[in-house]
Amino acid sequence: MTARPFHSSANVLFDTVVRQVQRLSPGFLRITLTGAHLNQFAGHGLDQRVKILLPNGPYPAAFDHDLLPESEWRRRWRNTDAADRPALRSYTISTARPDHREVDLDFYVHARPGPASSWAETVQPGARLLVSGPSSRLSDQPYGIQFSPGTASRMLLAGDETAFPAIRGIASALGPSVRATIILEAGDPSDAAWLVADLPRHAVAVHRRGPDGSGSALMPAVAEWTRAVGADSAARGTDFYAWLATESAQVARLRDLLHGSGIDPARVHSQGYWNDRARAAEHRAEVRVG
């Protein structure tokens, strides 16, 4: 018998509404959600990610049920006509307050906004949002977390704006003996100010992209870090851990920088948090022309 996908998942579909929209900086919005069953949401901090189902109109009637199991809501999502199907995206939980039946999601509004940025820019209190996350009644395991440092006491955390909520969650949970070097890329440094204020114990550097938003400030900054301390970090073995997240096309290059300095691939977690589809399309066009 074929196993049912997501059958054992502890994730359920929470039916929530927007309670508050707060602007953290020119490019960041914090959206507070509330829901009748969010007292069951199992928030574990760190880089915990959930799925959000962004409406392109009224939600189809198939989703008018709170706490749908993941296998069931995904089946209904697949069976919904493409024109009515909600857009599916992953986001980091900023803060969970189950006692208050609230969760916060922090949205970075891209220069070329996709469905999530567009929704966040225009949403008003009272709007509905479906969120798939772990239920504390189904499991106490830390669902949706990729950060796995073991006993490392020295770390590198690096990412662009899309990774800021996860970096904040990770850094705020580190023990007093752990020290992290945190490398941030931002188009506008003021978009990093709210994050830097939460990281007083760690060495934080903000690197600005060019004024047209092109290129990567993260790549040369991480390259400089590997030249300076990459070999020493590699020599630490399991006492070192790196967590990297940025635009998908850049992730492999960042990972190669660390591996090239001798750091064990098992001590590096790297992940694409978004896709610059416009830039990728331009590249494909150039390849075809050439």
N, C-alpha and C positions, 0 to 999 in steps of 0.2 A: 504494500500500500504506500502511495506517495505521501510524504509528510506535508501537512498544511503549513504554508509559509506564515510565520509570525504567530503560530498557534500557541506557543509557550510564552509569548511576550507579556511583560507586566504593564505595557503601555495601554492606555485607554484614551478615548477622545473626550476631552473636557469641553463642554459648551460654555464659553465665557463671553463677557461683554467688556468693552473698554470703560474703565472708570475714570482715567485721567491721562492726558497727554502733556508731557513736560519736555521742554527743550533744554537739553544739557549743554549744547554748544551749537555753533552754526550748522554743523552737519549731523548731530546726534539728537534723536528723540527717544525719550523713555516712555513707554506705554504700559500703564498699569491695568491689568485685567482682573476681573472678579468673576466668580461663578459659584453656583450653589454647592458644587462638589469639590472645589479646590482645596477644601480641608483634607482631602485624600491625596493631594499632589505630593509626591516624594521628591523634595528638593535636596540635592546632594552637593550643590555648589560646584567649584572647580570649573571645568569647561563643559558642564552638562548641557547637552543639546536636546531640543524637542523638535517635532514637526509642527508647522502651522499650515492650515488649509485656508488660503486666501480667496475670498469670494470674488467672482466677477459679475455679481448680481445677487439676488436672493439665493441662499443655500438650497440645493435640491431637497425635497421632502425626505429623501433617504437618510439625511443627516439630522433629522429632527428627533434624535435620541441621545441622551447624555450617557457618558461612560461606555460607549461602544468599544469592544475589544479591538485590538489592532488588526487582527486577521479579518474581522468583520468590516471595519471601516475602510480598510484597504480594498476589500472585495467590492464594496459599494462604490468606492471612488473609481475603481477600474471600470465598473459597469455604467458609470455616468457618461452621458454623451459629452464628447470633447468640448462642445460649445458651452456647456454648463459646469464642467468639471472644475473644482477649485484648484488654484495653483498650489503646488506642494513645495515648501521650502523648509530648510533647517535653520534654527536660531538658538543662541545660547540664552539660558535663563540668567537674568541678572540677579534677581532676588526672589525667593519664594517665602511667603508668609502664610502657611496653611491655617494658622490660628485665626487669621483675618480673611481667609478665603481669597488671597491675592497672589499674583505673580507679576513681576516686572520683566519686560523685554526691551532691550536697547537696540534701536535701529540706526544704522548709518545710512544716510541718504546719498546714494551714488550720483555722480555728475550725469550719468546716463541711467536713470532709475529703471529698475526692473519691477516686477509685480509687488514685491514686498516694500521697496522704497516708496513706490507710488501710493500704496495703501497707507503707509505710515504718515506720509505728508498730508493726506487729505482726511484721515479718519477723525471722527468726532466721538465724544463720550456717548455711550449707549449702543455703539456699533457692535455687532456680533463677530467673534473669531473663534474658530475651532482649533484646539491645541491638543496634540497627542503627546502625552508624557506618562511617566510611571505612576502607578497607583500604589500608595503605601499599604493598601489592603491586599495587594497581590504579591508584593516582594519587598524586602528591605535591601536588596542589592542595588549598587549604584549604576543604574541604567543611563546610557547616553554619555558616558565619560570616557575620553581617550587618554587623558593625562595619567601616566603610570610611572612615576619616578623611582619606585622602590625606596632605597635608603639614601638616595643621593642628597648631598648637602650643598652642592654647587650646581647652578642651572643657568641655561640660556633660554629666555622667552623672547620670541620675536614675531612680529606680525604687523599688518596694516590695520586700518580702522575696523575692518570686519572682525578682526580678532580681539579688539580691545575688551569687549565684555568678558571673553574667556580668560584673557590675561589678567584682568581684574579679579575674577573668581579664583584663579589659580594662585596668584600672588598673595591675596588676602588670607589664603588657607595655609600658607607655608609656615612651618614651625620656626621658633626664634633662632635656631642654630643654622637655618638654611639661608643662603645668600644667592640672589638671582641677579644676573645681568639682563636688563630688559631693553630691547631695541624696538622702537616704534617708528613706523612710517606714517606720515600724515600729509595731506595736501594743505591743510591749514593747522598750524601748531595748536591753535586754540581748541581744536577737536580732541587733543590729547590732554588738555589741562585738567579736565575732570577726573581722568584716569590717574595721571601722575600724582595728584593730590592724595590718592588712596594708597600710594606706594612709598612711604617715607623710608623704609628700611633698605631699599634696594637701589642698585645703580641703574638709573633710567636715562636713556638718551632718545630724543625725538629727532628724526631726520625728515626733512621736508622734500616732497616731490617738486618737480618743476612747476612753474606757474600755469602751464597748460595742462597739468595733470598727467603728462606722459612720463614714461620711463619708470624706473624703480629706484627709490632711495634705500630700500631695504637691502638689496643685493650688495651694493658696495659697502654698506655698514657691516653686514655679516661677514663679508670677505675680509674687511679690516680686523674684525674680531678674531677670525680664524688665524690670521697672520700673527696677531699679538698673543693669543692665549690658546689657540686650538690644540697645539701639541701638549701643553700642560693639562688641558681638559681631558684629552685622550688618555693621558697617563693616569688620571684618576680612576679610570675604569667605571665600575658601577657607582662611584661616588659623584659622577656627573650625569646630567640628563638635559636634553634639549627638546623644546616644544616650539614648533614653527607653524604658522598659518598665514596664508596670503592668497593672492590670485593664483588659480590653478596652474597656469602655464609656467609660473615661476618656482613652484614648489620643488620640482626635481632638481633645479639648479641650486637652490639653497641647500637641499639635502646633500648634493654632491660636494659643496664647499666644505661641509663638516666632515663628510666621509674622507675627503681628500686630505684633511689634516690628521687623519688617523683615528677619529672618533668611531667607536663601534656602532654600526647601523642600528643595533638593538637599543642603543641609548639615545636614539633620535626619533621623535614623533613629528611627522610633517603632514600637513593636510591642506588641500585647496578649499578655501571658504567661499570663493565666488569665481565666476568666469567672466572675463572681459570679451564677450562674444563679438562686439564690434571690432576690437583689435584683431581678434582671431580671423574674422571674416576678411579684414583688410589684408592680412598675411596670406590667406588662401588665394585671394585675388591676385596678389603679387606673384605667388608661386605659379598660378595658371598662366599669367601673362609671360612670365619668364620662360 
